Amino acid sequence: CVRALEVTVSQSSVQVARGQAAVLPCTFTTSAALNNLYIIWMVTPLANANQPEQ
């Protein structure tokens, strides 16, 4: 079963030092039940765009 998820971000980029915490301000809407919703963020370092990190 596929559910729609729409994420809106207010900033086009976030900079953080490796190993430090980052705040990712965003809002989202979904048709999925929130008690079964898991979001995994992937980042793509500019130096290696072919290998995103989780």
ROSE-4610 file (N, C-alpha, C; in Angstrom, 1 decimal, always signed):
// ROSE-4610
residu = [C/C/C/V/V/V/R/R/R/A/A/A/L/L/L/E/E/E/V/V/V/T/T/T/V/V/V/S/S/S/Q/Q/Q/S/S/S/S/S/S/V/V/V/Q/Q/Q/V/V/V/A/A/A/R/R/R/G/G/G/Q/Q/Q/A/A/A/A/A/A/V/V/V/L/L/L/P/P/P/C/C/C/T/T/T/F/F/F/T/T/T/T/T/T/S/S/S/A/A/A/A/A/A/L/L/L/N/N/N/N/N/N/L/L/L/Y/Y/Y/I/I/I/I/I/I/W/W/W/M/M/M/V/V/V/T/T/T/P/P/P/L/L/L/A/A/A/N/N/N/A/A/A/N/N/N/Q/Q/Q/P/P/P/E/E/E/Q/Q/Q]
num = [1/1/1/2/2/2/3/3/3/4/4/4/5/5/5/6/6/6/7/7/7/8/8/8/9/9/9/10/10/10/11/11/11/12/12/12/13/13/13/14/14/14/15/15/15/16/16/16/17/17/17/18/18/18/19/19/19/20/20/20/21/21/21/22/22/22/23/23/23/24/24/24/25/25/25/26/26/26/27/27/27/28/28/28/29/29/29/30/30/30/31/31/31/32/32/32/33/33/33/34/34/34/35/35/35/36/36/36/37/37/37/38/38/38/39/39/39/40/40/40/41/41/41/42/42/42/43/43/43/44/44/44/45/45/45/46/46/46/47/47/47/48/48/48/49/49/49/50/50/50/51/51/51/52/52/52/53/53/53/54/54/54]
x = [+0.8/+0.0/+0.9/+0.7/+1.5/+0.7/+1.3/+0.7/+1.5/+0.8/+1.5/+2.1/+3.2/+3.9/+4.4/+4.1/+4.6/+5.3/+6.6/+7.4/+7.8/+7.6/+7.9/+9.0/+10.1/+11.2/+11.3/+11.7/+11.8/+13.2/+14.2/+15.5/+16.0/+16.8/+17.2/+18.4/+19.1/+20.2/+20.5/+21.1/+21.5/+23.0/+23.8/+25.2/+25.5/+26.2/+26.6/+27.9/+28.7/+30.0/+29.7/+30.6/+30.4/+30.4/+29.5/+29.4/+28.5/+28.1/+27.3/+25.8/+24.9/+23.5/+23.0/+22.0/+21.5/+20.0/+19.5/+18.0/+17.5/+16.5/+15.9/+14.5/+14.3/+13.0/+12.1/+11.0/+10.1/+8.7/+7.7/+6.4/+6.0/+5.1/+4.7/+3.2/+2.6/+1.3/+1.3/+0.4/+0.4/-1.0/-1.3/-2.5/-2.3/-1.1/-0.8/-1.1/-1.4/-1.6/-0.3/-0.4/+0.8/+1.5/+0.7/+1.3/+2.2/+2.1/+2.9/+3.8/+4.1/+4.9/+6.3/+7.2/+8.7/+9.3/+10.1/+10.7/+12.2/+12.9/+14.4/+15.0/+15.8/+16.4/+17.7/+17.9/+19.1/+19.8/+21.1/+21.8/+22.8/+23.0/+23.9/+25.1/+26.2/+27.4/+27.7/+28.0/+28.4/+29.6/+30.5/+31.7/+31.5/+30.4/+30.2/+28.7/+28.1/+26.7/+26.1/+27.0/+26.5/+26.3/+26.7/+26.6/+25.9/+24.6/+23.9/+24.1/+24.1/+24.3/+23.0/+22.8/+21.6/+21.9]
y = [-1.2/+0.0/+1.2/+2.2/+3.4/+4.6/+5.3/+6.5/+7.8/+8.9/+10.1/+10.8/+11.4/+12.2/+13.4/+14.6/+15.8/+16.6/+16.9/+17.6/+19.0/+20.0/+21.4/+21.9/+22.4/+22.9/+24.4/+25.2/+26.6/+27.1/+26.2/+26.5/+25.6/+26.2/+25.3/+24.5/+24.8/+24.0/+24.2/+23.3/+23.3/+22.9/+23.7/+23.4/+22.9/+21.8/+21.3/+20.6/+20.7/+20.0/+18.5/+17.7/+16.2/+15.8/+15.0/+14.5/+15.3/+16.5/+17.4/+17.2/+17.6/+17.5/+18.6/+18.3/+19.3/+19.4/+20.6/+20.8/+21.0/+20.2/+20.2/+20.7/+22.1/+22.6/+22.3/+21.7/+21.3/+21.1/+21.0/+20.6/+19.5/+18.7/+17.6/+17.3/+16.8/+16.3/+14.9/+14.0/+12.7/+12.1/+11.1/+10.4/+9.1/+8.8/+7.6/+7.9/+6.8/+6.9/+7.3/+8.2/+8.8/+7.7/+6.8/+5.8/+4.8/+4.8/+3.9/+4.6/+5.9/+6.7/+6.8/+6.4/+6.5/+7.3/+8.3/+9.1/+9.0/+8.6/+8.4/+9.5/+10.4/+11.4/+10.9/+11.2/+10.9/+12.3/+12.3/+13.5/+13.2/+14.1/+13.9/+14.9/+14.5/+15.4/+15.9/+17.2/+17.8/+17.1/+16.7/+16.1/+14.7/+14.0/+12.7/+12.5/+13.1/+13.1/+11.7/+10.7/+9.4/+8.5/+8.9/+8.1/+8.8/+8.9/+9.5/+8.8/+9.6/+9.0/+9.1/+8.2/+8.2/+8.8]
z = [+0.0/+0.0/+0.0/-0.9/-1.0/-0.5/+0.4/+0.9/+0.5/+0.3/-0.1/+1.1/+0.9/+1.9/+1.2/+1.7/+1.1/+2.2/+2.0/+2.9/+2.4/+3.2/+2.8/+3.7/+3.1/+3.9/+3.6/+4.6/+4.5/+4.1/+4.3/+3.9/+2.8/+1.8/+0.7/+1.1/+2.2/+2.6/+4.1/+4.7/+6.1/+6.2/+6.9/+7.0/+8.5/+8.6/+9.9/+9.9/+10.9/+11.0/+11.1/+10.5/+10.6/+12.1/+12.5/+13.8/+14.7/+14.2/+15.0/+14.7/+15.5/+15.3/+14.3/+13.5/+12.6/+12.8/+12.7/+12.8/+11.4/+11.1/+9.7/+9.8/+9.8/+10.0/+8.7/+9.0/+7.9/+8.4/+7.5/+7.8/+6.9/+7.2/+6.3/+6.4/+5.3/+5.3/+4.7/+5.2/+4.7/+4.9/+4.1/+4.2/+5.0/+5.4/+6.2/+7.7/+8.4/+9.8/+10.5/+11.4/+12.0/+13.0/+13.5/+14.4/+13.7/+12.4/+11.6/+10.6/+10.9/+10.0/+10.4/+9.5/+9.8/+8.7/+9.0/+8.0/+8.2/+7.2/+7.2/+6.3/+6.8/+6.1/+5.4/+4.2/+3.5/+3.1/+3.3/+2.9/+1.8/+0.9/-0.2/-0.1/+0.4/+0.5/-0.9/-0.9/-2.2/-2.9/-2.0/-2.5/-3.2/-2.8/-3.3/-3.5/-4.6/-4.8/-5.2/-5.5/-5.9/-4.7/-3.5/-2.3/-1.2/-1.1/+0.0/+1.3/+2.4/+3.7/+4.5/+5.4/+6.3/+7.6]
